[in-house]
């Protein structure tokens, strides 16, 4: 993956994290597939506000696709920290908020 500040170009030939979101029943994430369809190693960890690990996922042979993946977990409304590593490199690190669903 390469980002050029000069040309504002983002080369999307390799796996990267496209989106990450939370729902009451898990973590939903989407990865950009590699141009050559080669697998990638992924490690995902989700912590709650108190620093407890509430979900983990690891796969050393994941073939990314255009479809989103869901890591099942029972989540309550609140603030969570998500970290995703791809091939041992940091691919995503952010705080995500899960709100109460209102109908």
LOBA-465206 format. One line per 2 residues: their letters; for each residue x, y, z of N, C-alpha, C. Coordinates in pm, 1 decimal. Layout:
a = X:Y:Z:X:Y:Z:X:Y:Z ~ ...
//
This chain:
xx = 85.6:-116.6:0.0:0.0:0.0:0.0:90.1:122.8:0.0 ~ 55.4:218.3:-82.5:132.0:341.9:-88.0:37.7:461.4:-92.1
xx = 73.0:564.6:-18.5:-1.8:690.3:-21.7:95.3:799.1:-63.0 ~ 57.0:877.1:-160.8:140.7:986.9:-207.2:72.9:1119.3:-173.7
xx = 138.0:1199.4:-91.0:84.5:1331.9:-59.5:92.7:1425.2:-179.9 ~ 192.2:1401.2:-265.6:210.4:1488.0:-381.9:92.6:1479.7:-478.1
xx = 47.6:1358.3:-505.7:-56.9:1340.2:-605.3:-191.7:1301.2:-543.9 ~ -195.5:1284.7:-412.5:-318.4:1240.4:-344.0:-365.9:1107.5:-403.2
xx = -271.9:1014.2:-419.9:-299.9:885.0:-480.2:-292.3:777.2:-373.0 ~ -384.3:684.6:-378.5:-385.4:571.2:-287.0:-388.6:444.5:-370.6
xx = -281.6:367.0:-363.6:-272.6:244.0:-442.0:-338.4:130.7:-364.1 ~ -440.6:69.2:-422.6:-521.1:-31.6:-353.2:-493.4:-172.2:-404.3
xx = -367.3:-207.8:-421.9:-333.3:-339.1:-476.0:-327.4:-447.3:-367.9 ~ -314.5:-408.3:-242.6:-296.1:-506.5:-136.5:-406.3:-494.0:-31.8
xx = -409.3:-587.3:60.5:-514.2:-589.8:161.9:-502.2:-470.1:256.0 ~ -613.4:-404.4:280.4:-621.8:-299.9:382.0:-762.3:-299.5:438.4
xx = -779.0:-234.7:553.6:-908.8:-229.5:620.4:-993.9:-123.5:552.0 ~ -1107.9:-167.0:501.0:-1200.6:-77.5:431.3:-1295.8:-10.7:531.7
xx = -1363.2:-91.0:614.3:-1457.8:-38.4:713.6:-1457.1:-126.6:838.5 ~ -1492.6:-66.0:950.2:-1511.6:-137.4:1076.6:-1630.0:-72.3:1146.2
xx = -1722.4:-154.8:1196.1:-1836.2:-102.3:1271.2:-1875.7:-203.0:1378.2 ~ -1955.7:-156.4:1472.8:-2002.5:-240.8:1582.5:-2152.7:-257.4:1575.3
xx = -2198.3:-373.5:1620.1:-2340.9:-398.1:1638.0:-2355.6:-472.4:1770.3 ~ -2477.2:-487.8:1816.7:-2499.6:-556.4:1944.1:-2450.7:-699.8:1942.2
xx = -2439.0:-757.8:1823.1:-2397.7:-898.0:1815.4:-2260.3:-918.3:1751.3 ~ -2177.3:-812.2:1745.9:-2041.2:-834.2:1700.0:-1975.2:-717.0:1630.8
xx = -1857.0:-746.0:1578.6:-1775.5:-649.7:1505.5:-1785.5:-684.2:1356.7 ~ -1818.9:-586.6:1275.8:-1829.6:-606.2:1131.5:-1713.1:-531.3:1066.9
xx = -1637.2:-602.1:983.7:-1525.3:-537.1:917.2:-1517.1:-583.6:772.6 ~ -1464.4:-495.9:690.4:-1448.3:-527.5:548.5:-1304.9:-496.0:508.4
xx = -1244.3:-588.4:437.5:-1107.6:-572.6:390.4:-1105.3:-560.9:239.5 ~ -1015.9:-478.4:189.7:-995.7:-470.5:45.5:-917.2:-594.0:1.4
xx = -967.0:-669.0:-97.5:-891.8:-786.4:-143.2:-766.1:-747.1:-221.3 ~ -664.2:-831.0:-211.2:-539.8:-809.7:-287.2:-565.5:-826.7:-436.1
xx = -486.8:-760.9:-516.5:-498.4:-771.5:-662.6:-465.9:-912.4:-712.0 ~ -382.6:-986.4:-637.3:-343.2:-1120.5:-680.1:-414.4:-1231.4:-600.9
xx = -511.8:-1195.8:-519.7:-593.0:-1289.6:-440.3:-512.6:-1369.4:-337.3 ~ -391.9:-1326.5:-305.6:-311.4:-1395.6:-205.1:-372.2:-1374.6:-66.3
xx = -356.8:-1472.6:22.5:-412.7:-1458.3:157.8:-331.8:-1359.9:241.5 ~ -394.6:-1312.8:347.4:-329.2:-1222.0:442.1:-350.8:-1276.1:583.1
xx = -259.7:-1243.4:671.1:-276.1:-1277.7:812.4:-346.4:-1161.0:880.5 ~ -450.1:-1190.8:959.4:-524.3:-1086.9:1030.0:-532.2:-1121.2:1178.1
xx = -516.5:-1019.3:1259.7:-538.0:-1028.6:1404.0:-624.5:-910.3:1443.1 ~ -741.1:-938.6:1499.5:-834.4:-834.9:1541.7:-857.9:-849.7:1691.5
xx = -849.0:-740.3:1764.6:-878.6:-739.4:1907.7:-969.2:-622.0:1937.6 ~ -1070.7:-648.2:2020.9:-1164.1:-544.4:2063.1:-1164.2:-539.4:2215.6
xx = -1140.9:-418.9:2271.0:-1141.9:-396.5:2414.9:-1261.4:-310.0:2452.8 ~ -1314.7:-331.4:2573.6:-1420.0:-242.5:2622.6:-1354.8:-122.0:2690.4
xx = -1437.0:-31.7:2742.1:-1389.1:93.2:2802.0:-1299.5:67.7:2923.2 ~ -1321.9:-44.2:2991.9:-1243.2:-77.9:3111.0:-1114.0:-152.7:3076.8
xx = -1085.8:-171.9:2949.2:-962.4:-236.5:2907.3:-968.1:-388.1:2901.0 ~ -1087.0:-445.1:2912.1:-1102.2:-590.5:2901.1:-1118.3:-630.4:2755.1
xx = -1050.0:-738.2:2716.8:-1067.1:-791.5:2581.5:-1203.8:-857.5:2573.2 ~ -1285.3:-813.4:2477.7:-1420.8:-868.4:2462.8:-1436.6:-951.3:2335.6
xx = -1341.5:-939.6:2242.6:-1347.7:-1020.2:2120.2:-1209.6:-1025.1:2057.0 ~ -1175.4:-1143.0:2005.3:-1050.8:-1157.8:1930.5:-1075.3:-1247.2:1810.1
xx = -997.1:-1224.1:1707.5:-1004.3:-1307.4:1588.2:-865.1:-1311.1:1526.8 ~ -822.7:-1427.3:1485.8:-692.6:-1442.4:1422.3:-703.5:-1546.9:1311.9
xx = -645.8:-1515.7:1197.5:-644.6:-1608.5:1084.5:-519.5:-1578.5:1003.6 ~ -433.3:-1676.9:989.1:-309.0:-1654.9:916.0:-323.8:-1676.6:765.8
xx = -444.9:-1711.6:722.2:-464.9:-1745.2:581.2:-598.2:-1689.8:529.9 ~ -630.8:-1568.4:566.3:-759.0:-1509.2:528.2:-752.6:-1456.6:385.8
xx = -849.2:-1494.0:306.7:-860.8:-1440.9:171.5:-969.0:-1332.7:173.4 ~ -924.0:-1209.2:167.4:-1016.0:-1096.3:171.9:-1107.0:-1098.2:50.6
xx = -1228.4:-1053.7:70.9:-1324.0:-1044.4:-39.0:-1401.6:-914.6:-23.8 ~ -1486.1:-887.8:-118.3:-1565.2:-764.9:-114.6:-1675.3:-771.7:-8.6
xx = -1700.9:-889.9:43.8:-1807.5:-902.9:143.6:-1754.6:-871.1:283.1 ~ -1839.2:-815.3:369.0:-1796.8:-788.6:506.5:-1790.7:-917.6:588.8
xx = -1705.5:-918.1:688.5:-1692.3:-1028.3:782.7:-1754.0:-985.6:914.8 ~ -1805.1:-1081.3:991.0:-1861.3:-1049.0:1121.7:-1797.6:-1138.3:1226.6
xx = -1738.9:-1075.1:1327.4:-1684.1:-1145.5:1442.2:-1791.6:-1142.8:1550.3 ~ -1854.5:-1257.5:1578.8:-1962.3:-1259.0:1677.5:-1912.4:-1223.0:1817.7
xx = -1987.4:-1137.8:1885.2:-1961.0:-1099.1:2023.7:-2086.3:-1029.7:2076.0 ~ -2116.7:-1049.5:2201.2:-2229.3:-980.2:2264.0:-2175.4:-848.8:2318.0
xx = -2219.7:-737.2:2258.2:-2170.2:-605.6:2295.6:-2281.2:-519.1:2351.9 ~ -2250.1:-449.8:2459.2:-2342.1:-353.2:2519.8:-2307.6:-215.2:2467.0
xx = -2401.7:-122.5:2472.9:-2369.7:14.2:2431.4:-2250.3:67.6:2510.8 ~ -2164.2:139.5:2443.3:-2046.8:196.3:2508.5:-1934.8:222.6:2410.2
xx = -1818.9:255.4:2466.0:-1701.7:287.4:2386.3:-1607.2:167.7:2384.2 ~ -1554.3:135.3:2266.9:-1465.2:20.8:2248.3:-1342.8:65.0:2169.3
xx = -1231.9:-5.9:2191.3:-1111.0:17.4:2111.3:-1090.0:-105.0:2023.0 ~ -1073.0:-81.7:1893.8:-1050.4:-189.6:1798.2:-912.6:-173.8:1735.8
xx = -839.2:-286.0:1728.4:-708.9:-287.9:1662.8:-707.1:-405.8:1566.1 ~ -669.6:-377.5:1442.3:-656.1:-482.5:1341.3:-514.8:-476.3:1285.9
xx = -448.3:-590.3:1286.7:-315.8:-603.0:1226.4:-328.5:-692.2:1102.9 ~ -266.9:-649.1:995.0:-264.9:-725.2:869.9:-120.6:-758.7:837.6
xx = -92.7:-886.7:826.6:44.2:-933.3:800.5:142.9:-873.3:899.7 ~ 99.1:-862.1:1025.5:185.7:-813.2:1132.3:197.9:-662.7:1142.2
xx = 134.2:-589.8:1051.7:141.7:-443.3:1050.8:8.6:-383.3:1094.3 ~ 14.1:-270.3:1161.1:-106.8:-202.9:1205.8:-189.2:-159.0:1085.8
xx = -313.4:-207.4:1078.7:-402.5:-171.6:969.1:-518.3:-84.6:1012.8 ~ -550.5:-89.8:1143.4:-662.9:-11.6:1195.2:-647.6:0.0:1345.7
xx = -668.4:119.6:1399.6:-665.8:143.2:1543.4:-756.5:262.1:1569.8 ~ -869.9:236.0:1635.1:-964.8:344.7:1658.2:-1057.6:309.8:1773.1
xx = -1116.4:414.4:1828.9:-1222.6:397.2:1927.3:-1355.3:403.2:1853.0 ~ -1442.1:308.8:1883.1:-1572.8:299.8:1819.2:-1680.5:303.5:1925.8
xx = -1787.8:372.0:1897.6:-1897.5:383.1:1994.3:-2017.6:303.5:1944.9 ~ -2072.2:223.6:2033.8:-2194.2:150.6:2005.8:-2306.1:218.2:2084.3
xx = -2404.0:271.5:2013.6:-2516.4:340.2:2076.4:-2633.0:247.4:2093.8 ~ -2725.9:285.3:2182.3:-2852.4:212.9:2193.9:-2928.2:225.7:2063.7
xx = -2987.8:117.6:2018.6:-3071.2:123.1:1898.5:-3204.2:187.6:1934.8 ~ -3241.9:287.0:1858.9:-3371.4:350.5:1885.6:-3466.0:326.0:1769.8
x = -3587.9:291.9:1804.6:-3688.0:263.1:1701.4:-3801.2:360.1:1712.4
//
